[in-house]
């Protein structure tokens, strides 16, 4: 039978729920992430600090092993909020390096191959597309941030000779909240910057520059003007202070000047940065591309 003699009608079968369509993009995004041996190697490397911390917890709760290693007295084996702050900070900065590698792989290829019009022609919105990529990146970062940190918290609760979890439950909530804020910021920042660059290597460098260059500018402003408000451009300082307050840990670096920033100011800067990234994604993720000749 000839093609023009066929009768076409609309599809009347079962329609996939809207929320599952986002999960399809997330699944393919995770497949893209895990297909790289560099990603797997970096994830294994990021577990080395966790293994070191695991040994510290074991030694701290084993008097015989502590006596053999350090003869009993060392702040190295104090498992408190400061210990978990150091672990969380290390893992979160490793997450920045992982973001600079993963985020361009999730979105830059779609832009370079002009695949966005095809993807958005399917029954999925621009918000659903970005959400699927965001979930893939957030899940990947979770495996090297709050998940291993909470596993250390559980192991410390199990190994401690006395009841330890209940009096220190605020540490667990601080780890979860601090890592969630950092993952949210990194995911939106990585996707927004990658959406404006079609070369993966360049996008990786721009993600690092977006964090480190303002930090340097903020340090110069604070030193020249002798004010602490320039540190609002310094993302490492802001996040360290925020993590410290969430976990209830003492200050890591103490100087003669008061460099502590108000929590409200830190949150406002982080929210403003996220809003700028959302605006960048809204301007870039389009179903069509206008080429000016």
LUMSEFI-128051 format. One record per residue (C-alpha): chain; y, z, x. Coordinates in nm, 4 decimals. Layout:
<sites>
 kette        Y        Z        X
     A        Y        Z        X
...
</sites>
This chain:
<sites>
 kette        Y        Z        X
     A   0.0000   0.0000   0.0000
     A   0.3428  -0.0854   0.1316
     A   0.5785   0.1938   0.2289
     A   0.8435   0.0996  -0.0251
     A   0.5882   0.1318  -0.3076
     A   0.5251   0.5010  -0.2375
     A   0.6854   0.7511  -0.4719
     A   0.8584   1.0334  -0.2874
     A   0.9304   1.3699  -0.4452
     A   1.0658   1.7019  -0.3295
     A   0.8359   1.9572  -0.1713
     A   0.7240   2.2174  -0.4251
     A   0.4892   2.4300  -0.2117
     A   0.5376   2.7790  -0.0761
     A   0.8569   2.8203   0.1267
     A   0.8613   3.0308   0.4403
     A   1.0750   3.3477   0.3986
     A   1.4126   3.3352   0.5692
     A   1.3491   3.6327   0.7962
     A   1.0292   3.4836   0.9400
     A   1.2103   3.1699   1.0531
     A   1.4104   3.3773   1.2989
     A   1.0858   3.5209   1.4348
     A   0.9625   3.1677   1.5067
     A   1.2598   3.1089   1.7353
     A   1.2031   3.4487   1.8959
     A   0.8363   3.3688   1.9594
     A   0.9143   3.0365   2.1248
     A   1.1928   3.2041   2.3226
     A   0.9485   3.4636   2.4550
     A   0.7043   3.1855   2.5414
     A   0.9795   3.0152   2.7401
     A   1.0607   3.3402   2.9196
     A   0.7009   3.4255   3.0057
     A   0.6232   3.0712   3.1208
     A   0.8205   3.1319   3.4407
     A   0.6390   3.2973   3.7303
     A   0.9740   3.4180   3.8610
     A   1.0267   3.6162   3.5406
     A   0.6847   3.7774   3.5656
     A   0.7374   3.8561   3.9327
     A   1.0745   4.0147   3.8640
     A   0.9323   4.2252   3.5800
     A   0.6624   4.3537   3.8148
     A   0.9236   4.4262   4.0815
     A   1.1370   4.6171   3.8295
     A   0.8471   4.8566   3.7720
     A   0.8570   4.9819   4.1326
     A   1.1363   5.2367   4.0622
     A   0.9346   5.3573   3.7628
     A   0.6303   5.4118   3.9835
     A   0.8420   5.6062   4.2341
     A   0.9798   5.8200   3.9508
     A   0.6274   5.8727   3.8210
     A   0.5243   6.0122   4.1602
     A   0.8318   6.2380   4.1619
     A   0.7380   6.3806   3.8220
     A   0.3826   6.4422   3.9395
     A   0.4991   6.6222   4.2523
     A   0.7570   6.8235   4.0587
     A   0.4884   6.9612   3.8269
     A   0.2212   7.0128   4.0930
     A   0.3028   7.3161   4.3114
     A   0.0313   7.2397   4.5669
     A   0.1424   6.8777   4.6163
     A   0.5069   6.9872   4.6367
     A   0.4249   7.2410   4.9043
     A   0.2417   6.9797   5.1075
     A   0.5170   6.7182   5.0824
     A   0.8453   6.9095   5.0975
     A   0.7371   7.2694   5.1517
     A   0.8513   7.3703   4.8074
     A   1.2285   7.3372   4.8039
     A   1.4059   7.0114   4.7294
     A   1.6398   6.8832   4.4595
     A   1.4376   6.5636   4.4746
     A   1.1840   6.7245   4.2432
     A   1.4251   6.8521   3.9785
     A   1.3392   6.6665   3.6586
     A   1.6471   6.6983   3.4416
     A   1.9134   6.4843   3.2785
     A   2.0431   6.3758   3.6193
     A   1.6984   6.2467   3.7146
     A   1.6701   6.0353   3.3996
     A   2.0283   5.9135   3.4437
     A   1.9390   5.7728   3.7852
     A   1.6269   5.6069   3.6469
     A   1.8103   5.4591   3.3473
     A   2.0957   5.3297   3.5645
     A   1.8543   5.1618   3.8049
     A   1.6596   4.9916   3.5275
     A   1.9719   4.8796   3.3431
     A   2.1167   4.7121   3.6499
     A   1.7852   4.5402   3.7084
     A   1.8184   4.4234   3.3482
     A   2.1457   4.2520   3.4427
     A   1.9649   4.0449   3.7044
     A   1.6919   3.9613   3.4548
     A   1.9506   3.8584   3.1957
     A   2.1169   3.6201   3.4386
     A   1.7819   3.4467   3.4789
     A   1.6506   3.4560   3.1201
     A   1.9620   3.3859   2.9115
     A   2.0284   3.0351   3.0537
     A   1.6634   2.9415   2.9935
     A   1.6954   3.0350   2.6263
     A   2.0047   2.8395   2.5338
     A   2.1210   2.6136   2.8175
     A   1.8251   2.3763   2.7841
     A   1.9011   2.3224   2.4143
     A   2.2589   2.2280   2.4984
     A   2.1720   2.0103   2.7967
     A   1.9164   1.8120   2.5935
     A   2.1420   1.7904   2.2838
     A   1.8720   1.9653   2.0839
     A   2.1038   2.1810   1.8712
     A   2.1607   1.9150   1.6009
     A   1.7831   1.8777   1.5644
     A   1.7191   2.2519   1.5532
     A   1.9988   2.3215   1.3068
     A   1.8844   2.0356   1.0824
     A   1.5828   2.2536   1.0009
     A   1.6159   2.5250   0.7349
     A   1.7792   2.7744   0.9702
     A   2.1440   2.8705   1.0046
     A   2.3556   2.9065   1.3151
     A   2.3349   3.2834   1.2767
     A   1.9558   3.2629   1.2538
     A   1.9415   3.0497   1.5690
     A   2.1547   3.2940   1.7689
     A   1.9652   3.5922   1.6249
     A   1.6310   3.4444   1.7288
     A   1.7518   3.3894   2.0855
     A   1.9109   3.7348   2.0877
     A   1.5866   3.9028   1.9797
     A   1.3882   3.7187   2.2467
     A   1.6290   3.8378   2.5163
     A   1.6553   4.1928   2.3772
     A   1.2766   4.2342   2.3601
     A   1.2414   4.1102   2.7183
     A   1.5021   4.3566   2.8441
     A   1.3454   4.6436   2.6497
     A   1.0303   4.6229   2.8598
     A   1.2206   4.7188   3.1761
     A   1.4799   4.9604   3.0310
     A   1.4184   5.2137   2.7557
     A   1.0423   5.1640   2.7152
     A   0.9451   5.2696   3.0716
     A   1.2131   5.5412   3.0717
     A   1.0748   5.6944   2.7531
     A   0.7242   5.6701   2.8993
     A   0.8472   5.8819   3.1912
     A   0.9942   6.1278   2.9420
     A   0.6588   6.1537   2.7640
     A   0.4738   6.1999   3.0936
     A   0.7146   6.4747   3.1997
     A   0.6652   6.6463   2.8633
     A   0.2895   6.6310   2.9152
     A   0.2952   6.7442   3.2789
     A   0.5442   7.0285   3.2482
     A   0.3722   7.3685   3.2592
     A   0.6026   7.5020   2.9856
     A   0.7471   7.3519   2.6686
     A   0.9846   7.0857   2.7986
     A   1.0206   6.8127   2.5345
     A   1.1884   7.0146   2.2570
     A   1.4706   7.1623   2.4719
     A   1.5363   6.8206   2.6309
     A   1.4989   6.5954   2.3275
     A   1.8651   6.4932   2.3636
     A   1.7694   6.3168   2.6876
     A   1.5285   6.0896   2.5000
     A   1.7911   6.0043   2.2378
     A   2.0441   5.9403   2.5146
     A   1.8046   5.7042   2.6918
     A   1.7417   5.5110   2.3709
     A   2.1096   5.4901   2.2725
     A   2.2351   5.4069   2.6221
     A   1.9763   5.1341   2.6772
     A   2.0383   4.9888   2.3295
     A   2.4137   4.9602   2.3946
     A   2.3505   4.7962   2.7311
     A   2.0913   4.5527   2.5919
     A   2.3251   4.4568   2.3069
     A   2.6101   4.3883   2.5477
     A   2.3983   4.1989   2.8001
     A   2.2276   3.9845   2.5360
     A   2.5494   3.8775   2.3669
     A   2.7268   3.8248   2.7006
     A   2.4381   3.6251   2.8479
     A   2.4019   3.3975   2.5449
     A   2.7778   3.3437   2.5091
     A   2.8326   3.2452   2.8726
     A   2.5173   3.0322   2.8842
     A   2.6276   2.8415   2.5742
     A   2.9328   2.7080   2.7590
     A   2.7489   2.5932   3.0727
     A   2.4827   2.3219   3.0746
     A   2.3577   2.3989   3.4280
     A   2.1215   2.6947   3.4543
     A   2.2094   2.7868   3.8124
     A   2.5802   2.7878   3.7354
     A   2.5230   2.9948   3.4217
     A   2.3326   3.2534   3.6262
     A   2.6240   3.2907   3.8666
     A   2.8792   3.3123   3.5854
     A   2.6926   3.6005   3.4194
     A   2.7054   3.7984   3.7444
     A   3.0709   3.7058   3.7953
     A   3.1639   3.8181   3.4440
     A   3.0493   4.1700   3.5342
     A   3.1471   4.1975   3.9012
     A   3.4834   4.0161   3.9151
     A   3.6572   4.2295   3.6476
     A   3.5104   4.5377   3.8179
     A   3.6825   4.4405   4.1425
     A   4.0086   4.3677   3.9632
     A   3.9909   4.7003   3.7832
     A   3.9330   4.8832   4.1116
     A   4.2364   4.7155   4.2694
     A   4.4567   4.7968   3.9689
     A   4.3466   5.1609   3.9742
     A   4.4111   5.1924   4.3494
     A   4.7509   5.0204   4.3476
     A   4.8933   5.1828   4.0348
     A   4.7147   5.5155   4.0926
     A   4.5800   5.5221   3.7399
     A   4.2346   5.5519   3.5929
     A   4.2954   5.3020   3.3119
     A   4.2232   5.0073   3.5387
     A   3.8605   5.1256   3.5340
     A   3.8358   4.9956   3.1772
     A   3.7776   4.6589   3.3442
     A   3.5023   4.8079   3.5609
     A   3.1853   4.7750   3.3573
     A   2.9608   4.9662   3.6034
     A   3.1935   5.2681   3.5978
     A   3.2303   5.2605   3.2190
     A   2.8581   5.2354   3.1518
     A   2.7744   5.5050   3.4083
     A   3.0141   5.7465   3.2418
     A   2.8821   5.6554   2.8977
     A   2.5186   5.7042   3.0040
     A   2.6116   6.0331   3.1677
     A   2.7605   6.1666   2.8435
     A   2.4772   6.0407   2.6259
     A   2.2183   6.2131   2.8442
     A   2.4290   6.5219   2.9143
     A   2.3960   6.4701   3.2907
     A   2.6380   6.5904   3.5607
     A   2.8719   6.3465   3.7323
     A   2.7096   6.1303   3.9974
     A   3.0265   6.0645   4.1985
     A   3.2901   6.3351   4.2296
     A   3.6317   6.2607   4.3724
     A   3.9538   6.4519   4.3957
     A   4.1143   6.2500   4.1149
     A   4.0189   6.2637   3.7503
     A   3.8604   5.9238   3.6869
     A   3.6830   6.0106   3.3640
     A   3.7599   5.7696   3.0819
     A   3.7700   5.8736   2.7147
     A   3.4552   5.7766   2.5272
     A   3.6645   5.6189   2.2510
     A   3.8369   5.3898   2.5025
     A   3.5023   5.2855   2.6529
     A   3.3551   5.2049   2.3109
     A   3.6658   5.0078   2.2096
     A   3.6474   4.7945   2.5262
     A   3.2754   4.7277   2.4742
     A   3.3319   4.6321   2.1102
     A   3.6192   4.4010   2.2093
     A   3.3984   4.2338   2.4716
     A   3.1229   4.1793   2.2145
     A   3.3708   4.0309   1.9675
     A   3.4966   3.7854   2.2299
     A   3.1373   3.6818   2.3039
     A   3.0664   3.6337   1.9330
     A   3.3754   3.4123   1.9056
     A   3.2533   3.2065   2.2017
     A   2.9135   3.1586   2.0382
     A   3.0725   3.0655   1.7071
     A   3.2849   2.8006   1.8770
     A   2.9968   2.6547   2.0786
     A   2.6884   2.6674   1.8543
     A   2.7487   2.3706   1.6246
     A   2.5241   2.1321   1.4363
     A   2.7118   1.8388   1.5838
     A   2.8881   1.7616   1.9063
     A   3.2180   1.5761   1.9195
     A   3.2471   1.3398   2.2165
     A   3.5964   1.2223   2.2964
     A   3.6141   0.8872   2.4620
</sites>
